[in-house]
Structures are given as structure tokens and as C-alpha cells.
Amino acid sequence: MTELGCLTVAVLQATGVVGDVSRNLATVERFAQQAAARGAQLLVTPELFVSGYDPAAVADDDGARYRERLAALARSTRVALVASTVDHEGGERFISASLFDRTGRELTRYHKTHLFGAVENRYFTPGRQRPRIVPLHGLRVALGICFDVEFPEFTRAVALSGAELLCVPTAVPLRGPADGRPSPFDTRLIPGMVVPTRALESQIFIAYANHAGPGFAGLSCLSDPYGRSVAAGETPEELVTGNVSRRLLRAARRDTDYLAPRG
């Protein structure tokens, strides 16, 4: 898809290895090349993929040099890239996501607003700014990170600000037994049910990239504004692709205008 207002999105489902940045960058490069071969213009990768998702272990490792490598990778493959890194700013540490265009220019960087759990809250500061809306291939794109999208008001605010596609790097863990009993909360419901619901109720496309190795929920997906899963990951390491279309978005908003002001 090449016309403005249309975008082929690739979502990476894989697990970053903590302590092996070279391997993780090689994985991103390999799948960016695959995305380009499939005609995708955008690749979305999981939360803190390059460093590996372990907040306590990676909080002190500023991702500035990783962002340079990611920008170069976007430039060499000519595929826009969403990637998540640690961002040190003003003496604070944030979980961030960046959108690089196909020339390697960083269009926006977002700090995770809703930190998850005691460990993230211990080592990181919550972001204080709403995601910026930036143009990409004629579409308006915003960034969120993991736990953010589980709050309906977050996604709705992004949609009301004009976003048509929300890209969400994610690291959703599976929950093990407690007191010898299975957890009552199966976190696979988040990508399987919550994300498509957010896309439906806020009339927006959502590209959701999750880790999928041992301990993670997987099920990375691209959901459309009708609440359908356009594409979903099924294996520990794969690339799922789907199309984002402004024409379909407008049709969904005509059919069920959830974004209209309500008295």
C-alpha cells in the first residue's frame, strides 16, 4: 500500500534477551528486513526489546546509543520503526518509545505514563506528557507503552487528539500460580480482548507488540476500529502484518460514532 492514508504495519513478536544487546539489535534488523520484503512501511517492536525487559537490571543503562543504532537501522532498511528504550533526562529515568521515520529521523519520543507494578515504579518516573500526534505516510500516529493501553481514558484521549494509529510496545507477563492455585487473571486476555476493545471503543487502529518467550503473554496484534484482530502472533518469534486504512477508519466512525461528544 503506497497511497497516502494507507499503511502496511508489521508487528514484531519476539523476546529481548536481557544483557545481550547485540543479539537483540540483530533480531530487530532481521525482522526489519523481512518487513521491507513484505512491503511494510512501519515496524513496531516490544517494550525495552533492545535491552531486554528487566526494569531493575536495565534502568541505569541510558538508551541514547541504542536509539542511534535503531535510527541507522530504519535508515538502512527504509522502514519506519517504533522501538522502546530507557531514557535518562534531567536526572530522571523513563521507559520511552520512539518513532523513527524511514530516513532515521526521530519523529517523536514518548515516556510511559502508567508504570506497571512495584519494580517499574521503583526504578522509573511516570511520564508527564500526553503522546504527540505525528504524521506518517499520510496517517496520524501516536505512541503508548504497555500498561497505558489498558486504561480506556488514555486511548480515548489519544483518539480525540486526532490519532488514527496507536503503536504500543509491550511486555505483558504471564502470571504464575499463587498459593498453589492458578492465577485468576489470565493476562492473555489483554491482547486477546482488551486491545481489540480499546480499538473499537475509541475508533482507532492499535499495533501492539509483545514479548512472547517464557513468562510473557505473546499474542501481539493489529486491531482495527471495528474491534477486529487484523493480525495476531501465534509463535514465540514471528512478524505479523496488516493494513491500516483511513477509508476503513472513517467507515467505522460513521457506523458507530463513539467519539462524538456526549451530554
N, C-alpha and C positions, 0 to 999 in steps of 0.2 A: 504494500500500500504506500503510494508516494504522494497522493494529493494532500493538500492542507486539510486539517481536521480529521485525519485518519492516521493511525499509528499502529504498527505491529510491535507488541511488547513481549519480551522474553523474561521469564521469572526463573531465577536460579534456585533450585532446591539442592542443598549440599551442606556439609558441616565443616566449619572452620576448625582447624586444629590449633589449640592453644599452644603458643611457643614455636610455631612453625610458619612464620610469615611468608617465607619464600614459597612454600608449598601452597599456601592459601592464595597468594597472588598468581601463581601458575594456574591454579584452578579457575580463577576469575578470567585470566587471559584465554584459557582453553575454551571456556563457555562463551566468552565474548566473540571469539572467532566462529563458534558454532552459531551464535545468534546472528552474526553478519551473514553467514552462509544461508541461513533460513530467511533472510530478508528483514530481520527485526531492526528497528531503529533505536530501541531502548532496551537495556538490560537492567533488571532490579535484583540486587543481591541481599543476603540475610544480614541481620544486625551484628555489628562487630565481627564480620566474617574474616577480615584480613588478620586481625589479632587473635581471633577465636573468642567465643563468648564465655568469659570468666571475669566478671566485673572486678573482683578483688585482685586478680592477677594482672590485669591489663590497665587499670585506672591510671597508673603513673606513666604509661607509655603514650606520649602525645602522638597523635596520628598524622602530624603535618607531613612527614616524609612519605607516609603511605599514600596520602592524598596526591602527592606529586607523581607517584608511580601509577596511581589509578587514572589521573588525568592523562598521562602519557599513553596508557593502555586504551582509553577511549579514543584518543587521537590516532593511534596506530590502527585500530580496528574500524574506525569511523562509526562506532556505535555509542550513542549516549549511555551514560552509566549512573545508576544510583548505588552508592556504597556508604557504609556506616563505619565511622572511626571514633576514637576518643579525641576530644577537642579540649585542649588546655587554653583557657582565656581568662585574663585578669585574675590569676591565682585560683580560679575555679576549674573543675573538671566536669565535662559534659559528655553524654553519649550523643553523638551527632550523626546526621546523614547529609550527604552532599549529592547534588545532581550536576554531572559534568556533561556538556554537550559533545557532539562528535568531533569538535576541534580540541577538546580537552579543557575548555573554559568552564570554571565552576560557576554555574548559574545561581545557585543558592545553597546555603548550609543551614540546617535546622537542628536545634537542640531539643532532645526528648523532654516533653513536658511532664508526662505521667511516668515517673520511675516505678519499677516493679520490685516489691519485696524489700526486706531489710538490707540486703547486701548492696543493691543498687543505690538505695537511699543513704547508705553509709559512705560510699565512695564517690558519689556524683551529686551534682547540683541540678535540680529541675530547671529546664529551660523556662524563660520568662516571656518569650515572644511567640505569637502565632506563626504558623508556616506562611512563607511568602508564596504568592502565586506567580509562576513564571511561564512564558510561552515556550513550547517545544513542538516543532512540526505543526504549527497552527492550533495546537491544543493548549489549554491552561492546566498546568501541573503543580501539585503541591506535595510536600513530604510529611509523613508521620513516622513514628517508630513504635512498633510492637504494641505495648500496653495502651498507647494513645487511642488506637482504633477501637478499643473495647468500650470506650465512652461515647455514647451517641452524640453528646453535645459537641465533642471535638470534631467528629466527621461532619456534622451538620454545619458547624461554623466554617469549616473549610469549603463546603459546597456553597454556602451562602456568600462566601467571599469571591466566588467565581471559578473555583477549581472544577475541572471536568475529569481529571485523573488524579487519584491519591496513591502515591507509591510508598509502601510500608516495609522497610527492612525489619525482620522479626526474629526473635529467639524464644519460642514458646516451649517450655519444658514439659515433659510428661510428669505426672505426679505418681509417686510410688505409694505402696501400702502404708497405712498408718495404724499402729496397734494391731498389726497382722491382718487388717482388712483393706480391701481395695479402696482407693480414694473415691469419694462420691462425685468428684468433679473430674470428668474426662476432658482434658484440655484440647483434645482433637475437635471438640465442639466449637472452638474459637474459629479456626479456619473453615471448618465444615458448615457452621451455622451462623456464627456471629458476623463474620466478614461479609458473606452474601447479604445478610440482613442490613448491615450498615450501608452497603451499596444501594439496596432497594430503598430504604427509608430516607436516605439523603440524595438519591438520584445521581449517582456518581460511579465511575469505574474505580475499582480498587485493585492494585497489583501488590500482592502480599507474598514476600519471600522469606521462607522459614528454614532453619536448620532441620536436618532430618536423620541424623545419626542416632546412636544410642542415647536415650534420655530426652529427645526432642520430638515434638508432635508432627513435624512434617506438614503434608497437605497444603503446600504452597499453592496459590491460586490467583487467577484473574477473574474478578466478579464484575458483572455488568449492572446497570441501573435498574434492571428488572429482577435483580436478586439471583441471577443465574451464575453458576460457575462456568465461565467460558473455557477454562483450562485448569487442571489441578494435578499436583505432583503425586506420584504413587510409589516411587522408589527412592532409596537413600540419596541418590545423586542423579539429577536429571535437569533438563531445561524444558519448561512448559511455555508455550507461546499462544498468543491470542491477539485479536484485533480490537482496538479502541476506535470508535467512530462517533463523531459529533452528531451525525444523522440519527444514529440509534439513540444517543443520549437525548436529543430533542424529542424523539418519538416517545421515549419513556416518560419524559417530563410532561408531555401532552396527555398521555394516558392516565397518569396518576401524579398530580402536582403536589407532592409533599412539601415542596419548598415555598409554596405560596404563604404569605402572612396569614396567621390565624388569630381571630379575636378572642 
